[in-house]
Amino acid sequence: MKRRRLLKALGGGALLASTAACAPTPRADNTYRRPYSRKPFAAPRVSMDDVIRVVVGHRPYRPAGFVVKSEQMDAKTVVHNYGHGGGGLSLGWGSSALAVRETLGMTPGDVAVIGSGIMGLTSARLLQDAGWNVTIYARDPARHTTSNIAAGEWGPFSVHDPSVATEAFVSQLNWAARISHHAYTNLTGPDYGIRWLEWYTLSDAPFDSEFTGSDEAAKLYAYKGVLGPGEHPFPVRYVQHFVTMQIDPGVLLRRLVRDVQLAGGSFIVRNFDSVDEVLSLQETVIFNCTGLGSRKLFGDEQLTAAKGQLVLLPPDPAVDYMTLGGGRGMLYMFPRSDVLLLGGTFKPGDFSTHVEIDETERIVAEHERLYLNFG
Ligand SMILES: Cc1cc2nc3c(=O)[nH]c(=O)nc-3n(C[C@H](O)[C@H](O)[C@H](O)COP(=O)(O)OP(=O)(O)OC[C@H]3O[C@@H](n4cnc5c(N)ncnc54)[C@H](O)[C@@H]3O)c2cc1C
């Protein structure tokens, strides 16, 4: 997989040239051979009139990459696990496994986990499996976290800036991606809101190469390939396809909250304004899974918000693939069980929380155009 292309796309750079200009007209009989699904392509129903909601979220983006490390603070051990940018949902189990590794050699006892997003919940579950007694402290319950806003593709992208991050970080990222992928494949099915779907990256320019090289995540994809003009129904010349998991964050988080409770964990609603407040907790081992909250709480100024906007429409069960690209700006479509999700934007350094109407209109109009002549 050309990681740079996908990173750029998910990172919000100007994505892919003009569409439709020289793409062949889609076949009327819709008889395209698909790599995985046996069904004909169905076009998603997209219109401004049917928009249910537009949501804004802030990816906890750290150009040098996420932080997993432990430090001694007074008499406490604080284990950090934050800053996963646009790939935190995907990396949850793997990054938390790295974090829990920091407790090797300790005798399991009471542990505090701060945060009930994907990092807090997966850290909690892994700690419980290792014999720890977990209390989760969080300002917001899982359903009000950034994790619940995530679009839901399994793909650890837009996590770091390759021109800034070290090789050591990249190998940590790759390790976390492999572990997390493995863990999610054990959870596929409706219980955890995870299913396998085709993914199409759309482009008018040929893809430079097949899925080779050092991209670890790409090695985890199945049914990889490239289709040229006339071999697919999208109004661009080329598509790169693979099969990955799609995660419905709401279903996953609800289930993980329940799993934590079933394993004896408890939740306490609490905001922490300072490190001193954190260190005043009774537990001597504390996991910091506060996402973007770590910027203020632990003074990490490298951590910034990458604003993202998503447009939600009623679910369309007939659509069984995801797309990325095919328009002027960042563009993606995920057919989740709860909504048909259209994205999006990626704006590093933008902490504003308002919906941008022009972005909503762009996202909807560009998707409408993508499927105008679909078979
Ligand atoms: C628009 C958008 C699309 C995305 N799409 C994807 C995708 O398709 N795939 C993917 O893998 N990732 C995606 N992501 C990224 C993903 O959502 C994040 O990387 C991930 O949710 C971060 O999880 P977290 O647990 O670290 O943080 P959060 O989910 O933000 O949870 C942080 C927790 O810490 C608590 N907290 C924070 N500060 C304090 C404090 N001071 N005191 C007490 N509690 C505190 C909060 O209340 C919350 O419970 C997307 C993100 C956005 C915004």
The ligand as an ORCA input file, in Angstrom:
! r2SCAN-3c Opt
* xyz 0 1
  C     -13.518     12.904     13.049
  C     -12.653     11.789     13.590
  C     -12.540     10.606     12.866
  C     -11.737      9.563     13.375
  N     -11.716      8.389     12.670
  C     -10.939      7.368     13.130
  C     -10.942      6.123     12.424
  O     -11.648      5.919     11.435
  N     -10.122      5.136     12.901
  C      -9.336      5.319     14.004
  O      -8.610      4.394     14.362
  N      -9.364      6.472     14.708
  C     -10.135      7.511     14.297
  N     -10.152      8.698     14.981
  C      -9.201      8.906     16.090
  C      -9.689      8.385     17.422
  O     -11.004      8.801     17.645
  C      -8.782      8.875     18.575
  O      -7.421      8.649     18.271
  C      -9.117      8.131     19.854
  O     -10.498      8.247     20.108
  C      -8.344      8.633     21.068
  O      -8.786      7.873     22.166
  P      -8.422      8.216     23.669
  O      -8.999      7.171     24.515
  O      -6.963      8.494     23.746
  O      -9.109      9.647     23.942
  P     -10.630     10.043     24.193
  O     -11.573      9.197     23.446
  O     -10.698     11.520     23.939
  O     -10.875      9.774     25.734
  C     -10.233     10.587     26.704
  C     -10.854     10.334     28.059
  O     -10.111     11.085     29.029
  C     -10.996     11.874     29.827
  N     -10.294     13.076     30.264
  C      -9.585     13.946     29.519
  N      -9.085     14.922     30.293
  C      -9.485     14.654     31.571
  C      -9.296     15.291     32.826
  N      -8.585     16.420     32.946
  N      -9.876     14.743     33.925
  C     -10.609     13.602     33.833
  N     -10.814     12.965     32.663
  C     -10.255     13.472     31.552
  C     -12.158     12.178     28.879
  O     -13.299     12.539     29.624
  C     -12.301     10.807     28.181
  O     -13.047      9.939     28.997
  C     -10.999      9.740     14.558
  C     -11.149     10.915     15.288
  C     -11.961     11.924     14.823
  C     -12.109     13.180     15.629
*
